[in-house]
Amino acid sequence: MIARRSATGAATLGLFLVAANALLTGCERKTEVKAVQARPVRTITAEKSGTGETVVLTGQISAENEASLAFRIGGRIIERMVDVGARVEPDQVLARLDPQNELNALRSAQAAYSAAEGKLVEASNTFDRQRTLLPQGFTTQVLFDQAQQALRTAQSNVDNTQAQLHIAKDRVTYTTLKASVAGSVTARNAEAGEVVQAGQTVFQVARQDGRDAVFGVPAQVIRSAPADPRITVSLTDDPSVTAMGRVRQVDPQADPITRTFRVRVSLIDPPAAMFLGATVRGRMELESTPSISVPASALTRINGQPAVWLVDPKGLTVSLHNVAVERFDPGTVVISQGLDGGEIVVTAGVQALHPGQKVRLLGASP
């Protein structure tokens, strides 16, 4: 009887040990499954920065003032004296039109003026005779009035032909295109033998009295820029060549293709190495305002609004939080609302996350 009870107890003990072992094995497997389900992510700790952010943009050197030179009359170019890159001085001859038509018109105007002067002399003599004879009664008042009117008509004709002569002389001078400013030729739009219209640009001349650095600036940078920013401009191929500049002009309308605004920065005493057309970088310090910057890869959307994934440091689970974006910079996003600083923000792996998911921070112990 005692032996049978001992056997039964041993069997029960064996079953208990087997069940306990199976339970422990199941717990270990669940732990392993949970460990596998924890998704590795990269994170940063959000920090407020009170220092002014630096914006760097690429542009090019251009003349502060450019003059478009054109003939005041149309015609065929017979001679071109300068090419792109040539330095010109005021009143230097740059090109000539065929002057034959204008010379013929000048001769015609001179002949008409001479004929009008002859008519004036004749009318003046007639009027003088009538004025002498009228008091003596040897002529009539009608003939005197006719002589007086003929004299006025002849004088008007002389004035008209003289004006036409001046116009003809001016048109002859218009066949020669001269530089109006000192500078360098930056563009040539016509060749010898080509027929051009009046006002058609033949040469573009950059004046020597100033240099501008021209940049395409996004709207958000313009909005956050200080009232009178100082720009440091340097050559891209030689950063040691620098010059200071101030914003001189901001285009009121954005470029329809790039959606940026053209900003002209007037350079203060630019070095000689800053040639026209040289590529430069402009560096500007934005106003110092506390802000939080996160990598652009951290940004996602929820309900059509920008959001980021935050990690609970205790449970290592993630949740979505809406944020307000102040501006987009290359590679980063500046957050204006939604983060207070100190939050753990997921920066990589955001596409496969869901609220409440367990995560493992890369670099931490699994």
ABEGO torsion letter per residue (X at the ends): XAAAAAAAAAAAAAAAAAAAAAAAAAAAAAAAAAAAABBBBBBBBBBBBABBBBBBBBBBBBBABBBBBBBABBEBBABBABBBGBBBBBGBBABBBBAAAAAAAAAAAAAAAAAAAAAAAAAAAAAAAAAAAAAAGABBAAAAAAAAAAAAAAAAAAAAAAAAAAAAAAAAAAABBBBABBEBBABBABBBGBBBBBGBBABBBBBAAEBBBBBBBBAAAAAABBABBBBBBBBAABAABBBBBBBABBBABBBAAAGBBBBBBBBBGBBAABBBGBBBBBBBBBBBBBBBBBBAAABBBBGGBBBBBBBBAAAGBBBBBBBBBABBBBGBBBBABGBAEGBBBBABGAAABBBGBBBBBBGBBX
